[in-house]
Amino acid sequence: AATPPAKQPDTRTADAKPSAAAPSASKNDSNDDKWTYFLQTGAFRDQADAESARAKLALLGFEARVTERTADSGVLYRVRIGPFDHAEAMNRTRSKLSDNGVDAAIVRIPK
């Protein structure tokens, strides 16, 4: 098995840490109208690697998008699933990803 490319953190939002964005859905219901959620499964320097990761997700039944992010070190191609309007829906998808061996970081973006 090939070693996956090093994933680069998304420096755009400090809320990308899984521990910061995984409160219980009942606590978070009142805050759902303030955030849009994405699940980021990787960030790659090579667009072909990002497209390959997106295609693997598609084979598992997940629709993901590749977005570009210019960083100090160059362009990163981020693979994300979403947007989700509710943390509960996002957490269900994250669990399904985990069941398929896919790690995903939660990204919260203010609406």
DRENGUGU-497075 format. One record per residue (C-alpha): residue number from 1; x, y, z; residue in three letters. Coordinates in pm, 1 decimal, always signed. Example, Ala and Ser with C-alpha at 12.3 -4.5 7.8 and 13.67 -1.06 7.14 Angstrom:
BEGIN
+-----+----------+----------+----------+-----+
!   i !       xx !       yy !       zz !  aa !
+-----+----------+----------+----------+-----+
!   1 !  +1230.0 !   -450.0 !   +780.0 ! ala !
!   2 !  +1367.0 !   -106.0 !   +714.0 ! ser !
+-----+----------+----------+----------+-----+
***
This chain:
BEGIN
+-----+----------+----------+----------+-----+
!   i !       xx !       yy !       zz !  aa !
+-----+----------+----------+----------+-----+
!   1 !     +0.0 !     +0.0 !     +0.0 ! ala !
!   2 !   +124.9 !   +344.8 !    -88.7 ! ala !
!   3 !   +185.8 !   +599.8 !   +183.2 ! thr !
!   4 !    -71.7 !   +878.8 !   +156.4 ! pro !
!   5 !    +63.5 !  +1228.9 !    +95.1 ! pro !
!   6 !   +109.5 !  +1447.1 !   +400.6 ! ala !
!   7 !   -208.4 !  +1633.9 !   +483.5 ! lys !
!   8 !   -164.3 !  +2003.8 !   +539.8 ! gln !
!   9 !   -382.3 !  +2180.5 !   +797.3 ! pro !
!  10 !   -631.9 !  +2434.5 !   +674.9 ! asp !
!  11 !   -497.3 !  +2759.8 !   +815.5 ! thr !
!  12 !   -803.0 !  +2963.2 !   +716.1 ! arg !
!  13 !  -1012.7 !  +2876.5 !  +1018.8 ! thr !
!  14 !   -906.4 !  +2793.3 !  +1370.5 ! ala !
!  15 !  -1231.0 !  +2598.4 !  +1416.0 ! asp !
!  16 !  -1106.7 !  +2311.3 !  +1198.5 ! ala !
!  17 !   -999.7 !  +2111.0 !  +1504.7 ! lys !
!  18 !  -1232.4 !  +1811.7 !  +1549.7 ! pro !
!  19 !  -1239.7 !  +1853.5 !  +1927.6 ! ser !
!  20 !  -1355.8 !  +2215.9 !  +1898.5 ! ala !
!  21 !  -1653.2 !  +2138.6 !  +1677.2 ! ala !
!  22 !  -1797.9 !  +1814.1 !  +1808.1 ! ala !
!  23 !  -2042.5 !  +1915.7 !  +2080.6 ! pro !
!  24 !  -2354.0 !  +1707.2 !  +2125.0 ! ser !
!  25 !  -2629.1 !  +1787.9 !  +1878.0 ! ala !
!  26 !  -2873.9 !  +1883.0 !  +2153.5 ! ser !
!  27 !  -2636.2 !  +2146.8 !  +2287.5 ! lys !
!  28 !  -2561.2 !  +2269.9 !  +1939.5 ! asn !
!  29 !  -2915.4 !  +2303.9 !  +1799.4 ! asp !
!  30 !  -2939.4 !  +2670.6 !  +1896.8 ! ser !
!  31 !  -2604.2 !  +2740.9 !  +1732.0 ! asn !
!  32 !  -2675.7 !  +2563.7 !  +1402.0 ! asp !
!  33 !  -2814.7 !  +2881.3 !  +1249.6 ! asp !
!  34 !  -2475.3 !  +3050.6 !  +1298.2 ! lys !
!  35 !  -2252.7 !  +2791.6 !  +1126.3 ! trp !
!  36 !  -2215.6 !  +2600.8 !   +804.2 ! thr !
!  37 !  -2022.9 !  +2273.8 !   +846.7 ! tyr !
!  38 !  -1794.3 !  +2084.9 !   +610.1 ! phe !
!  39 !  -1601.0 !  +1762.0 !   +654.4 ! leu !
!  40 !  -1247.7 !  +1791.0 !   +517.8 ! gln !
!  41 !  -1091.2 !  +1457.5 !   +434.4 ! thr !
!  42 !   -761.6 !  +1589.9 !   +301.4 ! gly !
!  43 !   -555.5 !  +1877.2 !   +165.9 ! ala !
!  44 !   -304.0 !  +1809.4 !   -109.3 ! phe !
!  45 !    -37.5 !  +2003.3 !   -295.2 ! arg !
!  46 !   -109.2 !  +1808.7 !   -614.5 ! asp !
!  47 !   -453.3 !  +1851.5 !   -771.2 ! gln !
!  48 !   -439.0 !  +1496.9 !   -912.1 ! ala !
!  49 !   -401.0 !  +1357.3 !   -557.8 ! asp !
!  50 !   -703.1 !  +1558.0 !   -444.3 ! ala !
!  51 !   -909.6 !  +1435.7 !   -739.3 ! glu !
!  52 !   -805.0 !  +1078.1 !   -663.2 ! ser !
!  53 !   -919.2 !  +1118.1 !   -300.4 ! ala !
!  54 !  -1248.2 !  +1268.9 !   -423.7 ! arg !
!  55 !  -1299.8 !   +973.7 !   -659.6 ! ala !
!  56 !  -1238.1 !   +723.2 !   -377.2 ! lys !
!  57 !  -1504.4 !   +899.6 !   -170.1 ! leu !
!  58 !  -1743.0 !   +881.8 !   -465.7 ! ala !
!  59 !  -1691.6 !   +504.9 !   -482.6 ! leu !
!  60 !  -1795.7 !   +491.5 !   -115.7 ! leu !
!  61 !  -2108.7 !   +694.3 !   -194.9 ! gly !
!  62 !  -1993.0 !  +1036.0 !    -71.0 ! phe !
!  63 !  -2011.7 !  +1344.3 !   -289.3 ! glu !
!  64 !  -1706.6 !  +1561.8 !   -224.7 ! ala !
!  65 !  -1566.0 !  +1873.4 !   -386.8 ! arg !
!  66 !  -1209.9 !  +1984.8 !   -443.4 ! val !
!  67 !  -1147.5 !  +2350.7 !   -360.3 ! thr !
!  68 !   -829.6 !  +2552.2 !   -396.4 ! glu !
!  69 !   -674.1 !  +2744.3 !   -110.7 ! arg !
!  70 !   -369.3 !  +2962.6 !   -163.3 ! thr !
!  71 !   -133.2 !  +2942.2 !   +131.5 ! ala !
!  72 !   +209.6 !  +3092.5 !   +195.7 ! asp !
!  73 !   +365.5 !  +2764.9 !    +82.2 ! ser !
!  74 !   +160.1 !  +2741.5 !   -239.2 ! gly !
!  75 !   -179.9 !  +2615.5 !   -344.5 ! val !
!  76 !   -355.4 !  +2345.0 !   -143.9 ! leu !
!  77 !   -635.4 !  +2138.8 !   -292.6 ! tyr !
!  78 !   -885.8 !  +2058.8 !    -18.7 ! arg !
!  79 !  -1125.2 !  +1765.6 !    -39.2 ! val !
!  80 !  -1449.0 !  +1848.9 !   +142.9 ! arg !
!  81 !  -1794.3 !  +1703.5 !   +188.5 ! ile !
!  82 !  -2078.7 !  +1945.4 !   +256.9 ! gly !
!  83 !  -2204.9 !  +2198.5 !   +327.8 ! pro !
!  84 !  -2415.4 !  +2081.2 !   +620.8 ! phe !
!  85 !  -2656.9 !  +2322.0 !   +789.5 ! asp !
!  86 !  -2690.4 !  +2106.8 !  +1101.4 ! his !
!  87 !  -2422.0 !  +1950.3 !  +1319.4 ! ala !
!  88 !  -2634.6 !  +1637.9 !  +1361.6 ! glu !
!  89 !  -2636.3 !  +1563.3 !   +985.7 ! ala !
!  90 !  -2265.2 !  +1636.8 !   +963.5 ! met !
!  91 !  -2190.4 !  +1402.3 !  +1256.0 ! asn !
!  92 !  -2391.9 !  +1119.5 !  +1094.1 ! arg !
!  93 !  -2188.3 !  +1157.2 !   +775.0 ! thr !
!  94 !  -1865.0 !  +1172.6 !   +974.4 ! arg !
!  95 !  -1957.8 !   +845.0 !  +1146.3 ! ser !
!  96 !  -2022.4 !   +680.1 !   +808.5 ! lys !
!  97 !  -1685.2 !   +805.7 !   +683.5 ! leu !
!  98 !  -1517.6 !   +667.9 !   +995.2 ! ser !
!  99 !  -1689.0 !   +331.6 !   +941.8 ! asp !
! 100 !  -1522.6 !   +328.6 !   +596.7 ! asn !
! 101 !  -1178.9 !   +413.0 !   +737.2 ! gly !
! 102 !  -1183.9 !   +779.6 !   +631.6 ! val !
! 103 !  -1068.9 !  +1044.1 !   +879.4 ! asp !
! 104 !  -1241.9 !  +1381.1 !   +847.2 ! ala !
! 105 !  -1179.0 !  +1712.0 !  +1017.7 ! ala !
! 106 !  -1476.0 !  +1932.4 !  +1095.2 ! ile !
! 107 !  -1463.8 !  +2280.6 !   +946.4 ! val !
! 108 !  -1707.6 !  +2542.9 !  +1074.2 ! arg !
! 109 !  -1768.3 !  +2857.5 !   +872.6 ! ile !
! 110 !  -1987.1 !  +3143.5 !   +997.4 ! pro !
! 111 !  -2300.7 !  +3189.6 !   +789.5 ! lys !
+-----+----------+----------+----------+-----+
***
